[in-house]
């Protein structure tokens, strides 16, 4: 008969953890509360229109939330009594001195516009390659216009003479065409590279 060896007094049997033998540690609620992530948006703060001779100076103030770095380019469209009179592609310059609120200015040639009150609406959005309009916003203002001189030929809508803004780069129609050609070339090159794989 074989005798079992005696275990020393300070010997402890090892307890290996298994799935049915896991220790219970209660989950403590987190003490640091995180701030909610602010949604990306464009806010038009004000629109002012000032008559100067046969021209109308239009100033559009807007903010980019949460910060300008969330945006690279915007599209701004001006409507005059439900007629689109101008559209501009705007590049947001990412300099360290630029602020998150901007002012876009444009000059409307009002020669031939009759006396009256007119609705000017400004739409702004971030263009997406598939045509989607992200962060879309709009605001309108009613303008009382009285021409300085009476024109023999009356027209219904004015002409946008210029676009501009500090810390913004307005892309002209010819620049848009160049960007469009570059984008199409890049798409064709990526398609041919994909075919080679």
C-alpha positions as CSV (number, residue, x, y, z in Angstrom):
1,X,0.0,0.0,0.0
2,X,1.4,3.4,-1.1
3,X,1.0,6.2,1.3
4,X,0.1,9.6,0.0
5,X,2.7,12.2,0.6
6,X,1.9,14.8,3.2
7,X,1.6,18.4,1.9
8,X,3.7,21.0,3.8
9,X,1.6,23.4,6.0
10,X,2.3,26.5,3.9
11,X,1.3,24.8,0.6
12,X,-1.7,26.3,-1.3
13,X,-3.3,24.6,-4.2
14,X,-3.3,26.7,-7.3
15,X,-6.6,27.8,-8.6
16,X,-6.6,28.1,-12.3
17,X,-9.2,30.5,-13.7
18,X,-11.7,29.0,-16.1
19,X,-14.7,30.4,-17.8
20,X,-17.0,29.1,-15.1
21,X,-14.7,30.2,-12.3
22,X,-14.0,33.9,-13.1
23,X,-13.7,36.5,-10.3
24,X,-16.5,39.1,-10.1
25,X,-15.4,42.7,-10.4
26,X,-18.3,45.2,-10.5
27,X,-18.2,47.8,-13.2
28,X,-17.7,51.3,-11.8
29,X,-19.4,54.2,-13.5
30,X,-17.1,56.5,-15.3
31,X,-16.2,59.7,-13.5
32,X,-15.1,61.8,-16.4
33,X,-18.0,63.1,-18.5
34,X,-17.2,63.7,-22.1
35,X,-18.6,66.7,-23.9
36,X,-21.1,65.9,-26.7
37,X,-19.5,66.2,-30.1
38,X,-20.8,69.3,-31.8
39,X,-22.3,68.7,-35.2
40,X,-20.7,70.3,-38.2
41,X,-22.8,73.2,-39.5
42,X,-22.8,76.6,-41.3
43,X,-24.7,79.4,-39.5
44,X,-25.5,82.6,-41.5
45,X,-25.4,85.2,-38.8
46,X,-26.6,88.3,-40.8
47,X,-27.3,89.7,-44.3
48,X,-27.0,93.4,-45.0
49,X,-27.8,95.2,-48.3
50,X,-26.7,98.8,-48.8
51,X,-27.6,100.8,-51.9
52,X,-24.8,102.8,-53.5
53,X,-25.8,104.5,-56.7
54,X,-26.9,101.8,-59.1
55,X,-25.3,99.1,-57.1
56,X,-26.3,97.1,-54.1
57,X,-23.5,96.0,-51.7
58,X,-24.4,92.7,-50.1
59,X,-22.6,91.4,-47.0
60,X,-23.2,87.9,-45.6
61,X,-21.8,87.1,-42.2
62,X,-21.5,83.4,-41.3
63,X,-19.8,81.0,-38.8
64,X,-18.4,77.6,-39.3
65,X,-19.0,75.2,-36.4
66,X,-17.4,73.7,-34.5
67,X,-14.4,75.3,-36.3
68,X,-13.1,76.3,-39.7
69,X,-10.8,73.3,-39.9
70,X,-13.9,71.1,-40.4
71,X,-14.5,72.7,-43.8
72,X,-12.3,73.0,-46.9
73,X,-14.7,74.5,-49.4
74,X,-18.2,75.9,-49.5
75,X,-20.7,76.9,-52.1
76,X,-22.7,80.2,-51.8
77,X,-25.7,81.0,-54.0
78,X,-27.6,84.3,-54.2
79,X,-31.3,84.3,-55.1
80,X,-33.2,87.5,-56.0
81,X,-37.0,87.1,-55.9
82,X,-36.6,83.3,-56.5
83,X,-34.2,83.8,-59.5
84,X,-30.7,82.5,-59.0
85,X,-28.4,85.4,-59.9
86,X,-25.0,84.1,-58.7
87,X,-23.1,81.2,-57.3
88,X,-19.5,81.0,-56.0
89,X,-17.3,78.2,-54.8
90,X,-15.3,79.3,-51.8
91,X,-12.1,77.8,-50.4
92,X,-11.7,78.2,-46.7
93,X,-8.1,79.2,-46.0
94,X,-6.7,77.2,-43.0
95,X,-4.3,79.8,-41.6
96,X,-3.5,80.0,-37.9
97,X,-4.6,83.6,-37.8
98,X,-8.0,83.0,-39.5
99,X,-11.1,83.1,-37.3
100,X,-14.2,80.8,-37.4
101,X,-16.5,83.6,-38.5
102,X,-16.3,85.1,-42.0
103,X,-17.9,87.8,-44.2
104,X,-18.6,87.3,-47.8
105,X,-19.2,90.4,-49.9
106,X,-20.7,90.8,-53.4
107,X,-21.8,93.7,-55.5
108,X,-25.0,93.6,-57.5
109,X,-25.5,95.8,-60.6
110,X,-29.1,97.1,-60.1
111,X,-29.3,99.2,-63.4
112,X,-32.8,98.8,-64.8
113,X,-34.4,97.4,-61.6
114,X,-37.6,99.1,-60.8
115,X,-38.5,100.6,-57.4
116,X,-39.9,98.1,-54.9
117,X,-39.2,95.6,-52.2
118,X,-37.3,92.5,-53.1
119,X,-36.3,89.2,-51.3
120,X,-32.7,88.3,-51.4
121,X,-31.9,84.8,-50.2
122,X,-28.5,83.3,-49.6
123,X,-27.9,79.6,-49.5
124,X,-24.7,78.0,-48.3
125,X,-23.6,74.4,-48.2
126,X,-20.5,72.2,-48.4
127,X,-20.5,70.5,-51.8
128,X,-19.8,66.8,-52.0
129,X,-18.4,65.0,-55.2
130,X,-21.7,63.0,-55.7
131,X,-23.7,66.2,-55.8
132,X,-24.9,66.0,-52.2
133,X,-25.2,69.3,-50.2
134,X,-23.9,68.9,-46.7
135,X,-24.5,71.4,-43.8
136,X,-27.1,73.2,-46.0
137,X,-28.4,76.5,-44.6
138,X,-30.2,79.5,-46.0
139,X,-31.3,83.0,-44.8
140,X,-33.2,85.8,-46.5
141,X,-33.7,89.5,-46.2
142,X,-36.3,91.9,-47.7
143,X,-34.6,94.9,-49.4
144,X,-36.4,98.2,-50.2
145,X,-34.7,99.5,-53.4
146,X,-35.2,103.0,-54.9
147,X,-33.0,103.6,-58.0
148,X,-31.1,106.9,-58.1
149,X,-31.8,107.4,-61.9
150,X,-34.6,106.2,-64.0
151,X,-33.5,103.7,-66.7
152,X,-35.3,103.4,-70.0
153,X,-34.9,99.7,-70.1
154,X,-36.2,97.8,-67.1
155,X,-35.0,94.3,-66.1
156,X,-36.2,91.8,-63.5
157,X,-33.0,90.6,-62.0
158,X,-29.6,92.2,-61.2
159,X,-26.2,91.0,-62.3
160,X,-23.6,90.0,-59.7
161,X,-20.4,92.0,-60.5
162,X,-18.1,90.6,-57.9
163,X,-17.6,88.2,-55.0
164,X,-15.0,88.5,-52.2
165,X,-14.2,87.9,-48.6
166,X,-11.3,87.9,-46.1
167,X,-9.8,84.5,-45.2
168,X,-11.8,83.1,-48.2
169,X,-10.7,82.3,-51.7
170,X,-13.5,82.7,-54.3
171,X,-13.1,80.3,-57.2
172,X,-14.1,81.8,-60.5
173,X,-16.0,79.9,-63.3
174,X,-12.9,79.2,-65.3
175,X,-11.2,77.9,-62.1
176,X,-14.2,75.6,-61.6
177,X,-13.7,74.2,-65.1
178,X,-10.0,73.5,-64.4
179,X,-10.8,71.7,-61.1
180,X,-13.5,69.7,-62.9
181,X,-11.0,68.6,-65.6
182,X,-8.5,67.6,-62.9
183,X,-11.1,65.7,-61.0
184,X,-12.2,63.8,-64.2
185,X,-8.5,63.0,-65.1
186,X,-7.9,61.7,-61.6
187,X,-11.1,59.5,-61.8
188,X,-9.9,58.1,-65.2
189,X,-6.4,57.3,-63.8
190,X,-7.8,55.6,-60.7
191,X,-10.2,53.5,-62.9
192,X,-7.3,52.4,-65.2
193,X,-5.1,51.5,-62.1
194,X,-8.0,49.5,-60.7
195,X,-8.3,47.6,-64.0
196,X,-4.5,46.8,-63.9
197,X,-4.9,45.1,-60.4
